Amino acid sequence: MNIGQASDRSGVSAKMIRYYESVGLLPSAARRPNGYRDYGDQEVAVLQFVRRTRDLGFSLDEVSTLLALWSNKKRPSRDVKRMAERHIADLEHRISEMRTVMRTLRDLAKTCHGDERSDCPILDDFAAPKTSITQRRKK
């Protein structure tokens, strides 16, 4: 199948398929006599795997590791579980940081009149030294 068909079947854009080939996540496709890439069911399965892991927020390096684990049928599942648990911990940390940012922005928004006045405590806080609301929130 051509790259458009592989894209349709995998849910990965043709541009991303080319990118994944360039970074080594997907082996370079065989070429037809006309020079077009030729993909099979195995490549589509790999693309679906990559798409799903990327949708779950894994980095390209992590996806590469997961692909290697997926293709190694003798690997212990604990290695995969460890990666998933590390990723969960990272996501939880990032969510916590984002909640802090949201609280800070809500606090700042409450201090702004939001009218025709040019005075804006939000911008003042952004320009302030470390004693700003943002820094006080982190303590």
N, CA, C and O of each residue as an XYZ file, in Angstrom:
556
protein
N       0.843     -1.177      0.000
C       0.000      0.000      0.000
C       0.888      1.240      0.000
O       2.016      1.199      0.490
N       0.382      2.336     -0.546
C       1.167      3.565     -0.590
C       1.064      4.306      0.744
O       0.354      3.874      1.652
N       1.771      5.413      0.849
C       1.826      6.139      2.118
C       0.457      6.695      2.512
O       0.132      6.749      3.698
N      -0.340      7.105      1.536
C      -1.678      7.606      1.833
C      -2.565      6.528      2.428
O      -3.313      6.778      3.374
N      -2.479      5.335      1.873
C      -3.263      4.217      2.393
C      -2.772      3.819      3.788
O      -3.576      3.542      4.678
N      -1.455      3.792      3.973
C      -0.895      3.475      5.296
C      -1.324      4.532      6.311
O      -1.607      4.215      7.466
N      -1.368      5.764      5.880
C      -1.818      6.853      6.745
C      -3.277      6.652      7.146
O      -3.624      6.773      8.321
N      -4.121      6.349      6.179
C      -5.541      6.123      6.458
C      -5.745      4.960      7.422
O      -6.553      5.048      8.346
N      -5.019      3.880      7.206
C      -5.191      2.681      8.046
C      -4.617      2.852      9.442
O      -5.131      2.272     10.398
N      -3.558      3.643      9.569
C      -2.892      3.775     10.869
C      -3.349      4.981     11.673
O      -3.195      5.012     12.894
N      -3.910      5.972     10.992
C      -4.280      7.198     11.685
C      -3.103      8.144     11.886
O      -3.202      9.103     12.652
N      -1.993      7.882     11.207
C      -0.788      8.707     11.285
C      -0.642      9.436      9.958
O      -0.713      8.818      8.896
N      -0.438     10.746     10.015
C      -0.334     11.511      8.771
C       0.888     11.076      7.960
O       1.866     10.566      8.507
N       0.812     11.288      6.658
C       1.929     10.934      5.777
C       3.193     11.684      6.202
O       4.291     11.129      6.165
N       3.037     12.932      6.600
C       4.186     13.724      7.046
C       4.848     13.071      8.267
O       6.074     12.987      8.342
N       4.029     12.612      9.218
C       4.584     11.970     10.415
C       5.192     10.609     10.071
O       6.190     10.214     10.674
N       4.616      9.901      9.127
C       5.196      8.624      8.705
C       6.614      8.863      8.188
O       7.546      8.147      8.554
N       6.763      9.871      7.340
C       8.102     10.199      6.825
C       9.043     10.588      7.967
O      10.211     10.201      7.980
N       8.526     11.347      8.908
C       9.349     11.755     10.061
C       9.767     10.532     10.876
O      10.939     10.393     11.224
N       8.825      9.651     11.179
C       9.153      8.456     11.962
C      10.194      7.595     11.250
O      11.038      6.974     11.897
N      10.135      7.560      9.939
C      11.174      6.862      9.182
C      12.515      7.569      9.352
O      13.544      6.920      9.539
N      12.501      8.887      9.289
C      13.763      9.647      9.358
C      14.442      9.530     10.718
O      15.668      9.610     10.804
N      13.660      9.340     11.786
C      14.261      9.214     13.127
C      14.446      7.758     13.544
O      14.913      7.485     14.650
N      14.085      6.824     12.669
C      14.349      5.418     12.925
C      13.289      4.664     13.705
O      13.512      3.510     14.070
N      12.134      5.280     13.978
C      11.069      4.539     14.656
C      10.437      3.519     13.722
O       9.969      2.467     14.157
N      10.430      3.835     12.470
C       9.867      2.961     11.441
C      10.959      2.708     10.420
O      11.570      3.655      9.925
N      11.216      1.453     10.096
C      12.238      1.187      9.070
C      11.842      1.855      7.753
O      10.657      2.000      7.454
N      12.812      2.247      6.997
C      12.527      2.842      5.694
C      11.715      1.872      4.857
O      12.032      0.686      4.760
N      10.674      2.396      4.263
C       9.784      1.551      3.468
C      10.467      1.107      2.187
O      11.332      1.789      1.638
N      10.045     -0.059      1.739
C      10.495     -0.524      0.421
C       9.954      0.448     -0.613
O       8.966      1.141     -0.371
N      10.607      0.495     -1.762
C      10.174      1.410     -2.822
C       9.657      0.617     -4.011
O      10.217     -0.412     -4.387
N       8.607      1.104     -4.575
C       8.074      0.539     -5.809
C       8.952      1.013     -6.967
O       9.749      1.936     -6.798
N       8.818      0.399     -8.130
C       9.596      0.850     -9.293
C       9.399      2.334     -9.617
O      10.300      2.974    -10.159
N       8.220      2.886     -9.286
C       7.962      4.298     -9.555
C       8.525      5.211     -8.462
O       8.366      6.430     -8.532
N       9.183      4.626     -7.451
C       9.801      5.402     -6.381
C       8.918      5.633     -5.170
O       9.393      6.139     -4.153
N       7.645      5.277     -5.253
C       6.745      5.471     -4.116
C       7.034      4.459     -3.016
O       7.422      3.320     -3.277
N       6.836      4.899     -1.797
C       6.994      3.991     -0.660
C       5.922      2.906     -0.721
O       4.815      3.128     -1.212
N       6.278      1.726     -0.207
C       5.355      0.597     -0.208
C       5.306      0.027      1.207
O       6.316     -0.449      1.724
N       4.134      0.076      1.828
C       3.960     -0.364      3.207
C       3.115     -1.622      3.261
O       2.248     -1.848      2.417
N       3.381     -2.428      4.264
C       2.604     -3.638      4.491
C       1.888     -3.571      5.828
O       1.935     -2.560      6.528
N       1.232     -4.659      6.165
C       0.475     -4.726      7.415
C       1.370     -4.532      8.644
O       0.949     -3.913      9.621
N       2.593     -5.052      8.600
C       3.502     -4.908      9.739
C       3.843     -3.436      9.990
O       3.861     -2.990     11.137
N       4.111     -2.692      8.931
C       4.424     -1.264      9.087
C       3.219     -0.501      9.639
O       3.369      0.403     10.461
N       2.034     -0.871      9.182
C       0.820     -0.229      9.690
C       0.656     -0.544     11.174
O       0.271      0.333     11.948
N       0.937     -1.765     11.579
C       0.845     -2.128     12.995
C       1.828     -1.307     13.832
O       1.486     -0.844     14.921
N       3.037     -1.129     13.325
C       4.028     -0.313     14.026
C       3.540      1.130     14.120
O       3.658      1.756     15.174
N       2.999      1.657     13.040
C       2.484      3.026     13.054
C       1.344      3.185     14.051
O       1.266      4.199     14.745
N       0.464      2.198     14.129
C      -0.631      2.251     15.104
C      -0.073      2.227     16.530
O      -0.569      2.935     17.406
N       0.944      1.420     16.754
C       1.607      1.345     18.058
C       2.211      2.712     18.407
O       2.026      3.219     19.513
N       2.925      3.288     17.460
C       3.564      4.592     17.682
C       2.499      5.654     17.959
O       2.635      6.445     18.891
N       1.457      5.670     17.161
C       0.391      6.656     17.362
C      -0.211      6.534     18.754
O      -0.419      7.542     19.429
N      -0.488      5.323     19.186
C      -1.113      5.111     20.501
C      -0.183      5.540     21.631
O      -0.621      6.192     22.579
N       1.085      5.185     21.541
C       2.015      5.572     22.600
C       2.226      7.086     22.616
O       2.341      7.680     23.688
N       2.276      7.711     21.449
C       2.406      9.167     21.390
C       1.151      9.844     21.933
O       1.242     10.862     22.620
N      -0.032      9.278     21.626
C      -1.277      9.820     22.170
C      -1.276      9.777     23.697
O      -1.886     10.625     24.349
N      -0.592      8.791     24.260
C      -0.504      8.664     25.716
C       0.628      9.497     26.303
O       0.858      9.473     27.512
N       1.332     10.230     25.451
C       2.323     11.181     25.945
C       3.737     10.673     26.086
O       4.576     11.361     26.667
N       4.029      9.500     25.579
C       5.400      8.994     25.653
C       6.286      9.771     24.689
O       5.856     10.143     23.597
N       7.523     10.011     25.099
C       8.494     10.700     24.244
C       8.931      9.762     23.120
O       8.665      8.561     23.164
N       9.593     10.315     22.129
C      10.085      9.478     21.026
C      11.088      8.451     21.521
O      11.088      7.315     21.048
N      11.949      8.832     22.471
C      12.895      7.865     23.029
C      12.163      6.734     23.744
O      12.519      5.564     23.604
N      11.139      7.094     24.510
C      10.352      6.069     25.202
C       9.619      5.178     24.207
O       9.538      3.965     24.398
N       9.089      5.775     23.152
C       8.404      4.991     22.113
C       9.374      4.007     21.484
O       9.021      2.855     21.233
N      10.583      4.454     21.234
C      11.595      3.572     20.658
C      11.866      2.388     21.585
O      11.957      1.246     21.134
N      11.992      2.667     22.871
C      12.211      1.598     23.853
C      11.015      0.657     23.901
O      11.174     -0.563     23.941
N       9.811      1.236     23.897
C       8.605      0.405     23.930
C       8.478     -0.449     22.670
O       8.044     -1.598     22.742
N       8.850      0.099     21.529
C       8.835     -0.693     20.291
C       9.784     -1.886     20.402
O       9.453     -2.995     19.984
N      10.967     -1.644     20.972
C      11.935     -2.735     21.138
C      11.381     -3.790     22.086
O      11.546     -4.988     21.853
N      10.727     -3.350     23.148
C      10.130     -4.302     24.090
C       8.994     -5.073     23.427
O       8.849     -6.276     23.640
N       8.193     -4.384     22.628
C       7.069     -5.011     21.930
C       7.548     -6.077     20.968
O       6.922     -7.129     20.839
N       8.647     -5.815     20.296
C       9.141     -6.772     19.305
C       9.914     -7.930     19.941
O      10.128     -8.954     19.292
N      10.330     -7.784     21.183
C      11.058     -8.838     21.894
C      10.064     -9.672     22.704
O       9.694     -9.307     23.820
N       9.649    -10.767     22.141
C       8.629    -11.607     22.791
C       9.150    -12.311     24.047
O       8.363    -12.892     24.795
N      10.465    -12.267     24.290
C      11.034    -12.906     25.478
C      11.255    -11.918     26.623
O      11.748    -12.306     27.682
N      10.896    -10.643     26.426
C      11.119     -9.635     27.455
C      10.150     -9.849     28.619
O       9.017    -10.288     28.427
N      10.620     -9.531     29.835
C       9.701     -9.628     30.977
C       8.736     -8.437     30.973
O       9.129     -7.309     30.675
N       7.493     -8.697     31.301
C       6.494     -7.624     31.293
C       6.797     -6.572     32.352
O       6.306     -5.447     32.252
N       7.594     -6.910     33.368
C       7.912     -5.929     34.410
C       8.644     -4.717     33.832
O       8.513     -3.609     34.352
N       9.414     -4.922     32.758
C      10.105     -3.796     32.130
C       9.101     -2.803     31.533
O       9.281     -1.588     31.628
N       8.071     -3.327     30.933
C       7.033     -2.482     30.346
C       6.248     -1.790     31.462
O       5.959     -0.597     31.381
N       5.914     -2.538     32.484
C       5.166     -1.972     33.612
C       5.964     -0.854     34.272
O       5.404      0.186     34.620
N       7.253     -1.057     34.443
C       8.112     -0.027     35.045
C       8.063      1.264     34.239
O       7.958      2.356     34.798
N       8.140      1.128     32.929
C       8.063      2.313     32.066
C       6.710      3.017     32.217
O       6.647      4.243     32.313
N       5.645      2.240     32.235
C       4.306      2.822     32.381
C       4.179      3.537     33.728
O       3.611      4.627     33.801
N       4.697      2.936     34.775
C       4.616      3.549     36.103
C       5.447      4.827     36.185
O       5.031      5.798     36.818
N       6.622      4.833     35.548
C       7.435      6.061     35.514
C       6.688      7.162     34.761
O       6.707      8.329     35.153
N       6.039      6.768     33.685
C       5.294      7.746     32.893
C       4.117      8.296     33.693
O       3.837      9.494     33.643
N       3.440      7.442     34.418
C       2.330      7.882     35.276
C       2.836      8.887     36.310
O       2.214      9.929     36.521
N       3.957      8.581     36.953
C       4.523      9.492     37.952
C       4.879     10.837     37.320
O       4.640     11.888     37.915
N       5.446     10.802     36.122
C       5.784     12.039     35.430
C       4.525     12.837     35.107
O       4.500     14.054     35.292
N       3.492     12.175     34.632
C       2.234     12.856     34.324
C       1.625     13.467     35.586
O       1.138     14.597     35.557
N       1.651     12.726     36.687
C       1.113     13.246     37.942
C       1.874     14.494     38.383
O       1.271     15.453     38.864
N       3.191     14.483     38.221
C       4.004     15.643     38.582
C       3.649     16.837     37.696
O       3.486     17.954     38.188
N       3.530     16.602     36.407
C       3.196     17.686     35.479
C       1.797     18.238     35.743
O       1.574     19.445     35.641
N       0.857     17.358     36.080
C      -0.504     17.807     36.413
C      -0.467     18.688     37.661
O      -1.137     19.720     37.716
N       0.306     18.285     38.652
C       0.448     19.078     39.875
C       1.005     20.465     39.562
O       0.516     21.472     40.074
N       2.039     20.504     38.710
C       2.610     21.798     38.321
C       1.590     22.648     37.576
O       1.518     23.858     37.793
N       0.811     22.038     36.713
C      -0.198     22.784     35.958
C      -1.296     23.312     36.880
O      -1.809     24.410     36.665
N      -1.662     22.537     37.908
C      -2.662     23.016     38.874
C      -2.138     24.236     39.622
O      -2.886     25.175     39.895
N      -0.860     24.215     39.949
C      -0.254     25.370     40.615
C      -0.304     26.589     39.703
O      -0.636     27.688     40.149
N       0.019     26.401     38.446
C      -0.039     27.500     37.487
C      -1.468     28.028     37.370
O      -1.679     29.241     37.340
N      -2.435     27.142     37.305
C      -3.834     27.563     37.189
C      -4.268     28.357     38.424
O      -4.923     29.390     38.288
N      -3.914     27.890     39.623
C      -4.263     28.619     40.842
C      -3.649     30.015     40.826
O      -4.302     30.999     41.176
N      -2.385     30.084     40.415
C      -1.695     31.373     40.360
C      -2.388     32.309     39.385
O      -2.631     33.473     39.704
N      -2.705     31.809     38.200
C      -3.373     32.655     37.210
C      -4.766     33.077     37.678
O      -5.189     34.203     37.417
N      -5.479     32.193     38.362
C      -6.792     32.575     38.909
C      -6.639     33.695     39.929
O      -7.395     34.667     39.918
N      -5.637     33.548     40.827
C      -5.382     34.590     41.830
C      -5.053     35.908     41.154
O      -5.546     36.962     41.556
N      -4.214     35.846     40.120
C      -3.857     37.071     39.413
C      -5.065     37.676     38.708
O      -5.251     38.893     38.732
N      -5.876     36.849     38.091
C      -7.059     37.349     37.385
C      -8.025     38.029     38.348
O      -8.690     38.996     37.976
N      -8.110     37.533     39.586
C      -8.986     38.150     40.589
C      -8.522     39.560     40.947
O      -9.332     40.406     41.326
N      -7.221     39.813     40.828
C      -6.693     41.126     41.204
C      -6.848     42.168     40.104
O      -6.634     43.356     40.347
N      -7.214     41.746     38.908
C      -7.305     42.670     37.774
C      -8.742     43.167     37.628
O      -9.692     42.385     37.678
N      -8.882     44.475     37.446
C     -10.218     45.060     37.272
C     -10.846     44.641     35.945
O     -12.068     44.522     35.851
N     -10.038     44.421     34.936
C     -10.553     43.996     33.644
C     -11.448     45.027     32.990
O     -12.456     44.693     32.368
N     -11.069     46.272     33.139
C     -11.872     47.343     32.548
C     -11.009     48.202     31.625
O      -9.982     47.738     31.131
N     -11.409     49.424     31.394
C     -10.683     50.295     30.476
C      -9.412     50.890     31.075
O      -8.650     51.548     30.367
N      -9.173     50.672     32.360
C      -7.957     51.210     32.973
C      -6.725     50.482     32.435
O      -6.785     49.296     32.110
N      -5.630     51.193     32.348
C      -4.393     50.562     31.867
C      -3.668     49.810     32.981
O      -2.828     48.953     32.704
N      -3.981     50.120     34.225
C      -3.365     49.440     35.355
C      -3.731     47.956     35.311
O      -4.909     47.601     35.272
N      -2.708     47.090     35.317
C      -2.978     45.649     35.234
C      -2.069     44.891     36.189
O      -0.884     44.716     35.906
N      -2.606     44.440     37.313
C      -1.797     43.692     38.275
C      -1.231     42.383     37.707
O      -0.214     41.885     38.189
N      -1.873     41.844     36.710
C      -1.363     40.598     36.103
C      -0.024     40.882     35.432
O       0.955     40.172     35.660
N       0.013     41.925     34.603
C       1.267     42.270     33.928
C       2.319     42.718     34.930
O       3.501     42.416     34.770
N       1.888     43.444     35.972
C       2.833     43.869     37.012
C       3.479     42.652     37.673
O       4.681     42.649     37.940
N       2.677     41.618     37.937
C       3.215     40.413     38.559
C       4.197     39.707     37.631
O       5.236     39.222     38.077
N       3.870     39.650     36.343
C       4.767     39.000     35.391
C       6.135     39.672     35.372
O       7.158     39.014     35.178
N       6.144     40.985     35.575
C       7.399     41.744     35.518
C       8.090     41.856     36.878
O       9.215     42.348     36.958
N       7.439     41.410     37.932
C       7.961     41.596     39.290
C       9.091     40.618     39.606
O       9.185     39.550     39.001
N       9.949     40.992     40.562
C      10.992     40.052     41.014
C      10.367     38.864     41.741
O       9.144     38.729     41.765
N      11.159     38.040     42.308
C      10.730     36.773     42.902
C       9.674     36.902     43.994
O       9.120     35.887     44.417
N       9.383     38.074     44.452
C       8.380     38.235     45.500
C       6.966     38.318     44.949
O       6.037     38.672     45.675
N       6.796     37.998     43.678
C       5.481     38.063     43.046
C       4.562     36.980     43.607
O       5.007     36.092     44.335
N       3.294     37.061     43.267
C       2.319     36.054     43.700
C       2.763     34.666     43.258
O       2.617     33.703     44.009
N       3.301     34.554     42.055
C       3.742     33.278     41.526
C       4.772     32.636     42.452
O       4.679     31.448     42.761
N       5.738     33.411     42.888
C       6.793     32.867     43.759
C       6.246     32.592     45.157
O       6.618     31.593     45.772
N       5.379     33.448     45.666
C       4.811     33.205     46.998
C       4.004     31.926     46.991
O       3.993     31.194     47.981
N       3.327     31.643     45.884
C       2.485     30.441     45.776
C       3.352     29.179     45.910
O       2.897     28.186     46.476
N       4.563     29.201     45.411
C       5.426     28.017     45.423
C       5.939     27.693     46.820
O       6.347     26.559     47.070
N       5.929     28.653     47.733
C       6.455     28.421     49.094
C       5.527     27.630     49.946
O       5.835     27.359     51.106
